Amino acid sequence: MSRRPRRNDTAAFKAKVALAAIKGEKTLSELAQFFDVHANQITQWKSQLLEGAVGVFGSDAKAETATATVDLKTLHAKIGELTLENDFLEGALSKAGLLSAKRCSTPSTTLPSSNSQRCWGSAGARSTMNRARSLTQTCG
């Protein structure tokens, strides 16, 4: 007598079997034969489904969403780190003579103002970027 290999049923399959057992349209033995699962396993999945259904409507669901919120301290620390890195790189590039375009304080992303066009879209900014590209191509 050969043993059947262990089956790893998906959560969707388990839910389907447990819901069929809860409906009660077929007996437990009929469901076991139809889904090719032992009757004790169906009973176990049914009880797990009924226990988990309480969490859908209970306060447990609200507690899980509260823990899923974004950690603001971590995000603020990351923003500070990136700002520090940008300032350092800007200083290094300006000392090397690669950054000659005036940097705008807040470039507009929705409607470009004349100030942001002057800073980011100017010929000086483009020539600085071209010099930086040519330097990286010759050095790297």
DOVO-118888 format. One line per 5 residues: number of its first residue (from 1); their letters; for each residue x, y, z of C-alpha. Coordinates in steps of 0.02 Angstrom, whole numbers, plus 50000, padded with zeros to 5 digits. Layout:
<atoms>
NUM> a> X Y Z; ...;
</atoms>
This chain:
<atoms>
1> msrrp> 50000 50000 50000; 50083 50161 49943; 50060 50323 50036; 49992 50475 49951; 50111 50623 49952;
6> rrndt> 50070 50762 50073; 49956 50894 49996; 49974 51078 50031; 49802 51149 49998; 49787 51334 49959;
11> aafka> 49691 51453 50069; 49562 51479 49932; 49529 51292 49922; 49513 51279 50111; 49390 51424 50114;
16> kvala> 49289 51346 49973; 49275 51180 50065; 49235 51263 50232; 49099 51372 50154; 49022 51220 50072;
21> aikge> 49020 51135 50243; 48938 51287 50323; 48803 51294 50188; 48751 51119 50236; 48684 51071 50064;
26> ktlse> 48785 50909 50067; 48834 50796 50209; 49009 50794 50278; 49048 50626 50198; 48985 50686 50028;
31> laqff> 49095 50841 50040; 49244 50734 50091; 49220 50622 49941; 49186 50767 49821; 49339 50870 49874;
36> dvhan> 49449 50717 49909; 49484 50775 50087; 49457 50685 50252; 49299 50731 50347; 49399 50779 50502;
41> qitqw> 49498 50902 50398; 49338 50983 50334; 49275 51000 50513; 49439 51081 50565; 49436 51205 50420;
46> ksqll> 49254 51246 50457; 49293 51287 50639; 49443 51393 50586; 49333 51490 50465; 49201 51522 50598;
51> egavg> 49334 51579 50724; 49414 51695 50595; 49247 51769 50542; 49230 51855 50711; 49386 51958 50673;
56> vfgsd> 49309 52027 50514; 49173 52118 50610; 49259 52137 50779; 49383 52261 50846; 49529 52153 50787;
61> akaet> 49510 52220 50610; 49526 52399 50672; 49683 52357 50772; 49768 52283 50618; 49736 52439 50515;
66> atatv> 49810 52547 50652; 49974 52449 50647; 49978 52462 50457; 49994 52652 50463; 50157 52726 50405;
71> dlktl> 50289 52763 50536; 50313 52951 50522; 50474 52955 50624; 50558 52837 50503; 50499 52938 50354;
76> hakig> 50558 53102 50429; 50727 53025 50467; 50741 52965 50287; 50695 53138 50221; 50829 53216 50331;
81> eltle> 50957 53089 50273; 50919 53121 50089; 50922 53309 50114; 51092 53297 50197; 51156 53187 50055;
86> ndfle> 51092 53309 49923; 51172 53457 50011; 51338 53365 50023; 51335 53316 49840; 51286 53491 49787;
91> galsk> 51434 53562 49884; 51553 53435 49809; 51492 53469 49633; 51502 53657 49654; 51681 53643 49719;
96> aglls> 51726 53537 49568; 51648 53667 49453; 51515 53550 49387; 51366 53639 49467; 51349 53816 49404;
101> akrcs> 51160 53831 49382; 51062 53921 49516; 50958 53799 49619; 50776 53842 49646; 50705 53828 49822;
106> tpstt> 50545 53738 49770; 50525 53689 49588; 50342 53680 49540; 50282 53512 49478; 50106 53560 49426;
111> lpssn> 50123 53729 49341; 50299 53783 49293; 50334 53961 49346; 50455 54075 49258; 50579 54053 49403;
116> sqrcw> 50581 53864 49389; 50599 53874 49201; 50747 53990 49223; 50832 53874 49347; 50795 53701 49280;
121> gsaga> 50758 53731 49098; 50893 53856 49060; 51033 53830 48938; 51158 53846 49081; 51080 53700 49173;
126> rstmn> 51081 53595 49016; 51263 53636 48980; 51308 53590 49159; 51222 53423 49139; 51312 53395 48974;
131> rarsl> 51480 53432 49056; 51440 53313 49197; 51393 53176 49072; 51551 53200 48972; 51657 53192 49129;
136> tqtcg> 51577 53030 49186; 51599 52955 49012; 51784 52997 49002; 51823 52949 49183; 51715 52796 49199;
</atoms>
